[in-house]
Amino acid sequence: MNNHTELKDKVEYQIKRIKKAERERPNLISQTIYIGTLGLVMVLPVVAGVYLGRWIDSLLEGYSVRWTLSLLITGVIIGFFNVYYLIKE
């Protein structure tokens, strides 16, 4: 009798898991939002780095793109880490 009860409990648990998975299945809108978020967390550090670098370079005398390039590369690296950690979650 005990085996019958255990089997019934396991089957009911699996049915609940399947129904929950069907309710939480990603749809087109949620996937589009996810891809948009990935793009945003990649692009924002790059754009912020370029703007900050251009501002610092404009304060220096002469023609210089040293800070712009340095902060551009830093923004790309930070963007890749952001995307990696977002996908990892």
N, CA, C and O atoms as a Tinker XYZ file with bonds, in Angstrom:
   356  protein
     1  N      0.823000   -1.197000    0.000000    73     2
     2  CA     0.000000    0.000000    0.000000    64     1     3
     3  C      0.863000    1.255000    0.000000    63     2     4     5
     4  O      0.517000    2.257000   -0.626000    81     3
     5  N      1.982000    1.192000    0.703000    73     3     6
     6  CA     2.887000    2.332000    0.809000    64     5     7
     7  C      3.503000    2.678000   -0.551000    63     6     8     9
     8  O      3.674000    3.855000   -0.870000    81     7
     9  N      3.832000    1.673000   -1.345000    73     7    10
    10  CA     4.406000    1.911000   -2.679000    64     9    11
    11  C      3.410000    2.613000   -3.590000    63    10    12    13
    12  O      3.775000    3.470000   -4.394000    81    11
    13  N      2.150000    2.234000   -3.448000    73    11    14
    14  CA     1.105000    2.858000   -4.257000    64    13    15
    15  C      0.989000    4.344000   -3.925000    63    14    16    17
    16  O      0.844000    5.165000   -4.831000    81    15
    17  N      1.050000    4.698000   -2.662000    73    15    18
    18  CA     0.968000    6.094000   -2.235000    64    17    19
    19  C      2.177000    6.892000   -2.715000    63    18    20    21
    20  O      2.039000    8.033000   -3.156000    81    19
    21  N      3.370000    6.283000   -2.627000    73    19    22
    22  CA     4.587000    6.964000   -3.088000    64    21    23
    23  C      4.530000    7.220000   -4.588000    63    22    24    25
    24  O      4.889000    8.298000   -5.061000    81    23
    25  N      4.074000    6.211000   -5.329000    73    23    26
    26  CA     3.962000    6.361000   -6.778000    64    25    27
    27  C      2.960000    7.457000   -7.135000    63    26    28    29
    28  O      3.206000    8.268000   -8.028000    81    27
    29  N      1.843000    7.472000   -6.440000    73    27    30
    30  CA     0.826000    8.495000   -6.687000    64    29    31
    31  C      1.391000    9.889000   -6.393000    63    30    32    33
    32  O      1.161000   10.818000   -7.167000    81    31
    33  N      2.119000   10.047000   -5.295000    73    31    34
    34  CA     2.723000   11.336000   -4.945000    64    33    35
    35  C      3.749000   11.782000   -5.989000    63    34    36    37
    36  O      3.804000   12.959000   -6.346000    81    35
    37  N      4.554000   10.848000   -6.471000    73    35    38
    38  CA     5.560000   11.182000   -7.487000    64    37    39
    39  C      4.908000   11.619000   -8.792000    63    38    40    41
    40  O      5.355000   12.570000   -9.434000    81    39
    41  N      3.854000   10.919000   -9.175000    73    39    42
    42  CA     3.149000   11.272000  -10.419000    64    41    43
    43  C      2.501000   12.641000  -10.291000    63    42    44    45
    44  O      2.581000   13.454000  -11.211000    81    43
    45  N      1.861000   12.902000   -9.156000    73    43    46
    46  CA     1.243000   14.219000   -8.944000    64    45    47
    47  C      2.293000   15.328000   -8.951000    63    46    48    49
    48  O      2.050000   16.409000   -9.487000    81    47
    49  N      3.444000   15.066000   -8.365000    73    47    50
    50  CA     4.520000   16.051000   -8.359000    64    49    51
    51  C      5.013000   16.334000   -9.779000    63    50    52    53
    52  O      5.242000   17.490000  -10.135000    81    51
    53  N      5.173000   15.302000  -10.581000    73    51    54
    54  CA     5.618000   15.485000  -11.970000    64    53    55
    55  C      4.570000   16.247000  -12.777000    63    54    56    57
    56  O      4.922000   17.080000  -13.612000    81    55
    57  N      3.314000   15.978000  -12.544000    73    55    58
    58  CA     2.249000   16.700000  -13.249000    64    57    59
    59  C      2.287000   18.181000  -12.895000    63    58    60    61
    60  O      2.136000   19.031000  -13.773000    81    59
    61  N      2.487000   18.497000  -11.621000    73    59    62
    62  CA     2.593000   19.899000  -11.205000    64    61    63
    63  C      3.779000   20.577000  -11.870000    63    62    64    65
    64  O      3.674000   21.725000  -12.303000    81    63
    65  N      4.912000   19.876000  -11.955000    73    63    66
    66  CA     6.105000   20.449000  -12.600000    64    65    67
    67  C      5.861000   20.721000  -14.078000    63    66    68    69
    68  O      6.270000   21.759000  -14.598000    81    67
    69  N      5.200000   19.795000  -14.751000    73    67    70
    70  CA     4.925000   19.963000  -16.185000    64    69    71
    71  C      3.985000   21.146000  -16.412000    63    70    72    73
    72  O      4.211000   21.945000  -17.321000    81    71
    73  N      2.941000   21.267000  -15.602000    73    71    74
    74  CA     2.008000   22.388000  -15.747000    64    73    75
    75  C      2.694000   23.723000  -15.461000    63    74    76    77
    76  O      2.448000   24.712000  -16.152000    81    75
    77  N      3.546000   23.750000  -14.450000    73    75    78
    78  CA     4.282000   24.979000  -14.138000    64    77    79
    79  C      5.211000   25.351000  -15.291000    63    78    80    81
    80  O      5.311000   26.526000  -15.642000    81    79
    81  N      5.891000   24.371000  -15.884000    73    79    82
    82  CA     6.794000   24.633000  -17.012000    64    81    83
    83  C      6.013000   25.170000  -18.215000    63    82    84    85
    84  O      6.499000   26.051000  -18.924000    81    83
    85  N      4.824000   24.653000  -18.445000    73    83    86
    86  CA     4.005000   25.139000  -19.559000    64    85    87
    87  C      3.562000   26.584000  -19.337000    63    86    88    89
    88  O      3.513000   27.368000  -20.285000    81    87
    89  N      3.241000   26.941000  -18.093000    73    87    90
    90  CA     2.833000   28.315000  -17.795000    64    89    91
    91  C      3.999000   29.284000  -17.933000    63    90    92    93
    92  O      3.810000   30.422000  -18.365000    81    91
    93  N      5.186000   28.852000  -17.575000    73    91    94
    94  CA     6.346000   29.739000  -17.570000    64    93    95
    95  C      7.181000   29.662000  -18.851000    63    94    96    97
    96  O      8.271000   30.229000  -18.918000    81    95
    97  N      6.675000   28.972000  -19.851000    73    95    98
    98  CA     7.402000   28.841000  -21.111000    64    97    99
    99  C      7.583000   30.217000  -21.744000    63    98   100   101
   100  O      6.629000   30.987000  -21.850000    81    99
   101  N      8.813000   30.526000  -22.167000    73    99   102
   102  CA     9.038000   31.855000  -22.753000    64   101   103
   103  C      8.300000   32.014000  -24.083000    63   102   104   105
   104  O      8.260000   31.098000  -24.904000    81   103
   105  N      7.721000   33.190000  -24.273000    73   103   106
   106  CA     7.055000   33.480000  -25.531000    64   105   107
   107  C      7.887000   34.497000  -26.313000    63   106   108   109
   108  O      8.964000   34.901000  -25.873000    81   107
   109  N      7.391000   34.892000  -27.440000    73   107   110
   110  CA     8.141000   35.771000  -28.329000    64   109   111
   111  C      8.429000   37.122000  -27.694000    63   110   112   113
   112  O      9.526000   37.658000  -27.853000    81   111
   113  N      7.472000   37.672000  -26.986000    73   111   114
   114  CA     7.665000   38.992000  -26.372000    64   113   115
   115  C      8.734000   38.937000  -25.290000    63   114   116   117
   116  O      9.588000   39.822000  -25.222000    81   115
   117  N      8.700000   37.909000  -24.443000    73   115   118
   118  CA     9.699000   37.827000  -23.375000    64   117   119
   119  C     11.096000   37.577000  -23.945000    63   118   120   121
   120  O     12.078000   38.098000  -23.416000    81   119
   121  N     11.197000   36.797000  -25.000000    73   119   122
   122  CA    12.503000   36.572000  -25.628000    64   121   123
   123  C     13.023000   37.847000  -26.283000    63   122   124   125
   124  O     14.223000   38.116000  -26.229000    81   123
   125  N     12.146000   38.637000  -26.901000    73   123   126
   126  CA    12.545000   39.893000  -27.515000    64   125   127
   127  C     13.035000   40.880000  -26.450000    63   126   128   129
   128  O     14.031000   41.575000  -26.651000    81   127
   129  N     12.341000   40.935000  -25.338000    73   127   130
   130  CA    12.763000   41.806000  -24.239000    64   129   131
   131  C     14.116000   41.361000  -23.706000    63   130   132   133
   132  O     14.966000   42.197000  -23.402000    81   131
   133  N     14.325000   40.058000  -23.590000    73   131   134
   134  CA    15.596000   39.522000  -23.097000    64   133   135
   135  C     16.748000   39.902000  -24.030000    63   134   136   137
   136  O     17.804000   40.331000  -23.565000    81   135
   137  N     16.551000   39.747000  -25.332000    73   135   138
   138  CA    17.593000   40.107000  -26.309000    64   137   139
   139  C     17.859000   41.611000  -26.273000    63   138   140   141
   140  O     19.007000   42.044000  -26.371000    81   139
   141  N     16.803000   42.400000  -26.135000    73   139   142
   142  CA    16.971000   43.850000  -26.022000    64   141   143
   143  C     17.755000   44.235000  -24.790000    63   142   144   145
   144  O     18.584000   45.143000  -24.836000    81   143
   145  N     17.500000   43.553000  -23.688000    73   143   146
   146  CA    18.243000   43.812000  -22.462000    64   145   147
   147  C     19.713000   43.453000  -22.634000    63   146   148   149
   148  O     20.590000   44.179000  -22.166000    81   147
   149  N     19.982000   42.345000  -23.299000    73   147   150
   150  CA    21.377000   41.968000  -23.564000    64   149   151
   151  C     22.087000   43.045000  -24.373000    63   150   152   153
   152  O     23.222000   43.411000  -24.066000    81   151
   153  N     21.422000   43.550000  -25.399000    73   151   154
   154  CA    22.018000   44.604000  -26.215000    64   153   155
   155  C     22.258000   45.868000  -25.412000    63   154   156   157
   156  O     23.287000   46.527000  -25.566000    81   155
   157  N     21.318000   46.200000  -24.566000    73   155   158
   158  CA    21.439000   47.410000  -23.759000    64   157   159
   159  C     22.592000   47.325000  -22.769000    63   158   160   161
   160  O     23.353000   48.282000  -22.623000    81   159
   161  N     22.730000   46.188000  -22.088000    73   159   162
   162  CA    23.823000   46.077000  -21.114000    64   161   163
   163  C     25.181000   45.980000  -21.803000    63   162   164   165
   164  O     26.212000   46.179000  -21.160000    81   163
   165  N     25.196000   45.680000  -23.096000    73   163   166
   166  CA    26.455000   45.681000  -23.841000    64   165   167
   167  C     26.789000   47.081000  -24.338000    63   166   168   169
   168  O     27.947000   47.495000  -24.278000    81   167
   169  N     25.806000   47.809000  -24.822000    73   167   170
   170  CA    26.050000   49.092000  -25.478000    64   169   171
   171  C     26.248000   50.243000  -24.484000    63   170   172   173
   172  O     27.065000   51.129000  -24.731000    81   171
   173  N     25.524000   50.243000  -23.382000    73   171   174
   174  CA    25.605000   51.368000  -22.444000    64   173   175
   175  C     27.014000   51.635000  -21.909000    63   174   176   177
   176  O     27.428000   52.794000  -21.905000    81   175
   177  N     27.770000   50.634000  -21.460000    73   175   178
   178  CA    29.132000   50.926000  -20.999000    64   177   179
   179  C     30.044000   51.442000  -22.114000    63   178   180   181
   180  O     30.929000   52.261000  -21.864000    81   179
   181  N     29.831000   50.971000  -23.329000    73   179   182
   182  CA    30.660000   51.424000  -24.458000    64   181   183
   183  C     30.377000   52.898000  -24.746000    63   182   184   185
   184  O     31.303000   53.698000  -24.884000    81   183
   185  N     29.109000   53.249000  -24.833000    73   183   186
   186  CA    28.745000   54.640000  -25.127000    64   185   187
   187  C     29.197000   55.564000  -23.990000    63   186   188   189
   188  O     29.716000   56.652000  -24.241000    81   187
   189  N     29.001000   55.133000  -22.756000    73   187   190
   190  CA    29.430000   55.947000  -21.616000    64   189   191
   191  C     30.943000   56.133000  -21.623000    63   190   192   193
   192  O     31.432000   57.223000  -21.326000    81   191
   193  N     31.687000   55.089000  -21.956000    73   191   194
   194  CA    33.138000   55.193000  -22.029000    64   193   195
   195  C     33.599000   56.157000  -23.108000    63   194   196   197
   196  O     34.528000   56.934000  -22.891000    81   195
   197  N     32.959000   56.114000  -24.268000    73   195   198
   198  CA    33.330000   57.012000  -25.365000    64   197   199
   199  C     33.028000   58.468000  -25.000000    63   198   200   201
   200  O     33.857000   59.351000  -25.221000    81   199
   201  N     31.849000   58.715000  -24.444000    73   199   202
   202  CA    31.513000   60.094000  -24.064000    64   201   203
   203  C     32.447000   60.625000  -22.976000    63   202   204   205
   204  O     32.898000   61.768000  -23.046000    81   203
   205  N     32.730000   59.810000  -21.987000    73   203   206
   206  CA    33.633000   60.235000  -20.927000    64   205   207
   207  C     35.039000   60.463000  -21.476000    63   206   208   209
   208  O     35.705000   61.427000  -21.099000    81   207
   209  N     35.489000   59.586000  -22.359000    73   207   210
   210  CA    36.814000   59.735000  -22.973000    64   209   211
   211  C     36.914000   60.988000  -23.833000    63   210   212   213
   212  O     37.919000   61.698000  -23.786000    81   211
   213  N     35.878000   61.260000  -24.617000    73   211   214
   214  CA    35.883000   62.481000  -25.444000    64   213   215
   215  C     35.910000   63.730000  -24.580000    63   214   216   217
   216  O     36.580000   64.707000  -24.913000    81   215
   217  N     35.179000   63.701000  -23.468000    73   215   218
   218  CA    35.152000   64.853000  -22.569000    64   217   219
   219  C     36.529000   65.075000  -21.941000    63   218   220   221
   220  O     37.001000   66.209000  -21.869000    81   219
   221  N     37.167000   64.007000  -21.490000    73   219   222
   222  CA    38.506000   64.140000  -20.901000    64   221   223
   223  C     39.499000   64.604000  -21.955000    63   222   224   225
   224  O     40.333000   65.468000  -21.683000    81   223
   225  N     39.417000   64.031000  -23.173000    73   223   226
   226  CA    40.325000   64.445000  -24.249000    64   225   227
   227  C     40.104000   65.903000  -24.641000    63   226   228   229
   228  O     41.061000   66.578000  -25.023000    81   227
   229  N     38.885000   66.405000  -24.559000    73   227   230
   230  CA    38.638000   67.804000  -24.917000    64   229   231
   231  C     39.255000   68.758000  -23.895000    63   230   232   233
   232  O     39.543000   69.910000  -24.221000    81   231
   233  N     39.456000   68.296000  -22.679000    73   231   234
   234  CA    40.082000   69.133000  -21.663000    64   233   235
   235  C     41.598000   69.241000  -21.849000    63   234   236   237
   236  O     42.226000   70.179000  -21.359000    81   235
   237  N     42.179000   68.267000  -22.565000    73   235   238
   238  CA    43.623000   68.268000  -22.779000    64   237   239
   239  C     43.983000   69.114000  -23.991000    63   238   240   241
   240  O     43.178000   69.270000  -24.910000    81   239
   241  N     45.186000   69.656000  -23.991000    73   239   242
   242  CA    45.636000   70.472000  -25.127000    64   241   243
   243  C     46.077000   69.571000  -26.268000    63   242   244   245
   244  O     46.585000   68.472000  -26.045000    81   243
   245  N     45.880000   70.041000  -27.481000    73   243   246
   246  CA    46.306000   69.298000  -28.660000    64   245   247
   247  C     45.297000   68.228000  -29.037000    63   246   248   249
   248  O     44.248000   68.078000  -28.410000    81   247
   249  N     45.645000   67.493000  -30.074000    73   247   250
   250  CA    44.769000   66.430000  -30.570000    64   249   251
   251  C     45.103000   65.142000  -29.836000    63   250   252   253
   252  O     46.215000   64.627000  -29.950000    81   251
   253  N     44.163000   64.631000  -29.098000    73   251   254
   254  CA    44.404000   63.417000  -28.333000    64   253   255
   255  C     43.157000   62.556000  -28.345000    63   254   256   257
   256  O     42.048000   63.054000  -28.150000    81   255
   257  N     43.333000   61.293000  -28.568000    73   255   258
   258  CA    42.235000   60.331000  -28.473000    64   257   259
   259  C     42.604000   59.218000  -27.492000    63   258   260   261
   260  O     41.986000   58.153000  -27.480000    81   259
   261  N     43.595000   59.476000  -26.693000    73   259   262
   262  CA    44.094000   58.472000  -25.756000    64   261   263
   263  C     43.001000   57.995000  -24.796000    63   262   264   265
   264  O     42.782000   56.793000  -24.639000    81   263
   265  N     42.322000   58.943000  -24.159000    73   263   266
   266  CA    41.295000   58.577000  -23.196000    64   265   267
   267  C     40.074000   57.974000  -23.882000    63   266   268   269
   268  O     39.438000   57.069000  -23.344000    81   267
   269  N     39.755000   58.470000  -25.052000    73   267   270
   270  CA    38.594000   57.935000  -25.769000    64   269   271
   271  C     38.802000   56.465000  -26.103000    63   270   272   273
   272  O     37.917000   55.642000  -25.872000    81   271
   273  N     39.957000   56.137000  -26.640000    73   271   274
   274  CA    40.235000   54.739000  -26.989000    64   273   275
   275  C     40.331000   53.860000  -25.748000    63   274   276   277
   276  O     39.819000   52.740000  -25.734000    81   275
   277  N     40.981000   54.362000  -24.718000    73   275   278
   278  CA    41.127000   53.569000  -23.491000    64   277   279
   279  C     39.775000   53.257000  -22.864000    63   278   280   281
   280  O     39.507000   52.122000  -22.470000    81   279
   281  N     38.930000   54.277000  -22.778000    73   279   282
   282  CA    37.624000   54.052000  -22.165000    64   281   283
   283  C     36.670000   53.300000  -23.097000    63   282   284   285
   284  O     35.744000   52.641000  -22.625000    81   283
   285  N     36.881000   53.388000  -24.395000    73   283   286
   286  CA    36.106000   52.578000  -25.335000    64   285   287
   287  C     36.404000   51.098000  -25.107000    63   286   288   289
   288  O     35.484000   50.286000  -25.007000    81   287
   289  N     37.663000   50.754000  -25.027000    73   287   290
   290  CA    38.068000   49.356000  -24.803000    64   289   291
   291  C     37.565000   48.880000  -23.435000    63   290   292   293
   292  O     37.083000   47.755000  -23.298000    81   291
   293  N     37.684000   49.746000  -22.431000    73   291   294
   294  CA    37.184000   49.393000  -21.101000    64   293   295
   295  C     35.668000   49.159000  -21.142000    63   294   296   297
   296  O     35.170000   48.222000  -20.519000    81   295
   297  N     34.943000   49.997000  -21.865000    73   295   298
   298  CA    33.494000   49.823000  -21.992000    64   297   299
   299  C     33.119000   48.525000  -22.684000    63   298   300   301
   300  O     32.146000   47.874000  -22.303000    81   299
   301  N     33.891000   48.142000  -23.707000    73   299   302
   302  CA    33.624000   46.871000  -24.399000    64   301   303
   303  C     33.843000   45.696000  -23.444000    63   302   304   305
   304  O     33.045000   44.760000  -23.412000    81   303
   305  N     34.913000   45.750000  -22.679000    73   303   306
   306  CA    35.198000   44.669000  -21.727000    64   305   307
   307  C     34.097000   44.586000  -20.664000    63   306   308   309
   308  O     33.609000   43.501000  -20.349000    81   307
   309  N     33.715000   45.733000  -20.122000    73   307   310
   310  CA    32.643000   45.747000  -19.118000    64   309   311
   311  C     31.341000   45.247000  -19.730000    63   310   312   313
   312  O     30.596000   44.514000  -19.079000    81   311
   313  N     31.054000   45.632000  -20.971000    73   311   314
   314  CA    29.846000   45.165000  -21.653000    64   313   315
   315  C     29.819000   43.659000  -21.820000    63   314   316   317
   316  O     28.785000   43.025000  -21.611000    81   315
   317  N     30.963000   43.080000  -22.200000    73   315   318
   318  CA    31.024000   41.626000  -22.341000    64   317   319
   319  C     30.811000   40.927000  -20.999000    63   318   320   321
   320  O     30.127000   39.906000  -20.936000    81   319
   321  N     31.388000   41.466000  -19.934000    73   319   322
   322  CA    31.163000   40.879000  -18.613000    64   321   323
   323  C     29.699000   40.991000  -18.206000    63   322   324   325
   324  O     29.141000   40.054000  -17.635000    81   323
   325  N     29.076000   42.126000  -18.495000    73   323   326
   326  CA    27.654000   42.292000  -18.184000    64   325   327
   327  C     26.799000   41.252000  -18.900000    63   326   328   329
   328  O     25.918000   40.639000  -18.297000    81   327
   329  N     27.064000   41.059000  -20.187000    73   327   330
   330  CA    26.298000   40.080000  -20.963000    64   329   331
   331  C     26.552000   38.675000  -20.432000    63   330   332   333
   332  O     25.620000   37.881000  -20.307000    81   331
   333  N     27.796000   38.368000  -20.121000    73   331   334
   334  CA    28.137000   37.040000  -19.604000    64   333   335
   335  C     27.387000   36.756000  -18.309000    63   334   336   337
   336  O     26.797000   35.686000  -18.155000    81   335
   337  N     27.405000   37.709000  -17.374000    73   335   338
   338  CA    26.735000   37.487000  -16.096000    64   337   339
   339  C     25.215000   37.462000  -16.234000    63   338   340   341
   340  O     24.541000   36.758000  -15.481000    81   339
   341  N     24.669000   38.211000  -17.177000    73   339   342
   342  CA    23.232000   38.179000  -17.404000    64   341   343
   343  C     22.798000   36.827000  -17.984000    63   342   344   345
   344  O     21.773000   36.274000  -17.585000    81   343
   345  N     23.583000   36.306000  -18.922000    73   343   346
   346  CA    23.264000   35.003000  -19.504000    64   345   347
   347  C     23.470000   33.894000  -18.477000    63   346   348   349
   348  O     22.722000   32.916000  -18.450000    81   347
   349  N     24.469000   34.050000  -17.648000    73   347   350
   350  CA    24.764000   33.035000  -16.632000    64   349   351
   351  C     23.628000   32.873000  -15.648000    63   350   352   353
   352  O     23.373000   31.771000  -15.164000    81   351
   353  N     22.934000   33.981000  -15.343000    73   351   354
   354  CA    21.772000   33.894000  -14.442000    64   353   355
   355  C     20.689000   33.109000  -15.100000    63   354   356
   356  O     19.623000   32.917000  -14.514000    81   355
